[in-house]
Amino acid sequence: TEPLTPGFLAECEREQLHRVQSIQPWGCLLGGRTGESVIRFASANLTDWTGWTLDSVLGRALTECLPEFPPRTELVDITSAPDAWTQAAAGKRLYPALLSGPRGVLDGLLSCNEHNWLLELEIGLPVAQQVEAYRPVPHRLYRMPYSERDWASHCQYLADEMRAATGFERVMIYRFLDDDCGEVISESLKEGLPPYLGLRYPASDIPLIARNLYRLNSHRQIPDIQATDVPVLSLDAGEITDLTLSDLRAVSPVHLEYLKNMGVTASMSFSILIGGELWGLIACHHSEPRHLPLPVRLRCTEMTQVFTLAVSGYQSTQRLMDLNDSDQEILALLSALRLSEDERDRVTELEDGRGDLVDQTLGQVLLSLVRATGAALVDDQTIVTFGQTPETLDIRAMVNWLHETVPDLVFATDRLSSLFPDAIACAELASGLLAVRVDGYRDTGDRWFLWWRPEQPHSVHWAGDPRKSALFDEQRQVLSPRSSFARWIETNARQSEPWTEADRLRAKKFRSLVLYDVNAHILGR
Ligand code: BLA
């Protein structure tokens, strides 16, 4: 095996997970094309679960096989108006105790996307367990956190509740970062297990193609990594069933190996979506096989949903409060800017030191807006610096580089020198850069507002060396995941404290107000 290059990693994205023609053995599956009720697909274990032979089912209408099928109207929906159904997970519908087969009462799960509809059948929940499974979501989860401490305990509460609800030994809240790596931000675990809290995992552990599937489905269940898959057969040989919305979809072999290497036998994850994007996962592990009945999964999905509302509520409130708080600071900054410009216009006449005082005030408000240690105002002719600015940095060259390579009007990086190598020498004072461009400023061309943050070395604790996140197995000609998850500490030099979303929003708001101010100035002349 050899360490992986980016080319190999692209390989991870090539596995067409939704086109695998097999399912896990925890139930059986029927399906057909969207717009038709004819059954064209069935899993090979159909008879074990329903008592029906494949021959008696394939080619017949679903309504003929299931004369009492309650969702008749929904089947009509599928055949006549699939649009309402193709909204992925929102369109998945549970039919408890749909039919009875050799193994007992079966629950049905109907889903549909633009290609095909699927009816999955799983063992129904025994009456004795129904009270527990349908227990309402705990009230406390509905309370929105409003401070950072509150937020941390809210996450912990969710992890604890999910562990109680699922019986899994370990439940983690796994949050994606900007670069698609992820971090365990909260954890509930059985006594004696090693904590993963705070550990970071590379983006390749969950390829984009898999993340897309988790965006469309509320959860993913893998009850036993040793289980034998069941093939899905189709009426027309070669016709592919799209298993995007299937709960039973067979698991990728690479991921099965990953779980094995981690010492996990059963895994389950619930998707946390914010603004339609995957914000994170609630990842659950168990060292023994563990299967959750459909209603229990749906209850956990509901808890995740409530948590999601709390996360987005908390985030939007924080954002709003911060934006509100920034009003005064931005106004102070605008008036300091105006004063300093007027002063500079007269400076040749006055030369009485008043300019220095004005600039001192400007420097203070400028730096405090985004908690920076150095700043500069740059236009075509002049460069004015404030606070601790790196003397060795050629600011003009940096602005040219920004101009040529960065299209963003507000741009932030916490590792400037990795993008602009000339900044290596001044990393101590300027590892982080926030740049705001205002074009056509008072007819003088582009105007730049720049802020720097100093180097702040910090360590990242990875679950295994991220450079060896995957290996290429020459013998089998396949990718395999890393086998070691031993803590690997990376110390990041030439990095600053990261710019937060609040910092960027403040900079954006500042930029719009400067533009407004400039326009008002021009109109007023
Ligand atoms: C899927 N990888 C996953 C899933 C998780 C992780 C949570 C979702 C399925 C599940 O719930 O098990 C990763 N699990 C983690 C991480 C933690 C955890 C980071 O508990 C942290 C605590 N994996 C690799 C490489 C590849 C890969 C190199 O390491 C690709 C070549 C692939 N991961 C991979 C694939 C899936 C996956 C293909 C989809 C599995 C499926 O849904 O069939």
Boltz pocket constraint, residues with backbone or C-beta under 6 A from the ligand:
constraints:
  - pocket:
      binder: B
      contacts: [[A, 9], [A, 11], [A, 12], [A, 15], [A, 17], [A, 172], [A, 174], [A, 182], [A, 184], [A, 196], [A, 201], [A, 202], [A, 204], [A, 205], [A, 206], [A, 207], [A, 210], [A, 220], [A, 222], [A, 249], [A, 250], [A, 251], [A, 252], [A, 254], [A, 255], [A, 258], [A, 267], [A, 268], [A, 269], [A, 281], [A, 283], [A, 284], [A, 469], [A, 470], [A, 471], [A, 479], [A, 480], [A, 481], [A, 482]]
      max_distance: 6.0
